[in-house]
């Protein structure tokens, strides 16, 4: 634990003194999880009736099941593009943190590692979609109104959601270790050699990211509330709403940079924990 605390503290100081790390970190942050607070704050939350109508419309459409296939293909394309952006950003971070050359080959290697690490999560996601498809009709057609159909559906698939979350966290940790080792096969052994410090980074690093996501979503939600009211009342953007919107965008960009610094801190901490010798090139004297 002490080793992780020392590495985390040194990495925090290292990242705070190098704002150039924040931009590639921000790209990785936005392309991975940084979009979630903005979506939670701004997006319209569909009602149970809207969700029921949407599902019925997809299933009863004459294009079924090809419309569902098209949705899956488009979603897969978006995810692959996001993985590619994260790989490019992480390649740049590795170059800046460890003094490695940042090349297209490095980004391609990181993309391949990330896609391989995502295989267990992808399998569980498919299982989640299948279980949701079987649970949701009963939840939406149930006569009782206890908790609502969405909550009943979530409760029904909660174990699968928990498994997906664990797979995502472990997959991200495997990708981070494999990116800093010679070959994917050595990643598990390298993480075992790091010991408790590596698992502390997996658990505590995930908790730090989750806490920042929650606070960012809470802040953006509070800031968007009056803007949403203004837009709903006037149906357009007046001067007051425009000023509020400018402030909202400015704060969101600041949160993106903060998330980028957090991602860079995580990358630097992994590099310190896995480095042999344990000091990065920029820190040697």
Number of C-alpha atoms within 10 A of each C-alpha: 13 10 15 21 14 15 22 21 13 17 22 18 11 19 22 16 10 13 13 14 26 24 20 23 28 25 23 27 25 19 21 15 13 22 14 15 22 19 14 15 20 16 9 8 11 10 10 13 11 11 15 16 11 13 15 12 12 15 13 11 12 10 11 12 12 12 14 13 12 11 11 12 12 12 11 12 12 13 14 14 12 17 21 21 21 25 25 23 25 26 26 22 25 21 15 19 25 18 13 14 13 17 13 12 11 20 20 15 17 25 23 17 22 23 17 16 22 20 14 16 20 16 12 18 18 11 16 19 13 11 15 17 13 14 17 20 15 13 21 20 11 13 9 10 11 9 10 13 23 15 12 19 21 16 15 17 18 13 12 19 17 11 15 20 15 13 21 19 17 19 21 18 25 22 23 23 26 23 23 19 17 10 11 17 10 14 20 14 12 17 21 13 12 15 13 15 21 24 17 16 22 18 13 13 21 16 12 14 16 13 12 18 20 14 13 24 23 16 18 22 18 12 20 19 12 14 20 16 12 18 14 11 10 10 10 10 15 12 8 10 18 15 13 17 18 11 13 17 15 12 16 19 13 12 22 23 22 19 26 24 25 24 25 34 27 24 20 26 27 23 23 23 24 22 16 9 10 13 16 17 13 11 11 8 5
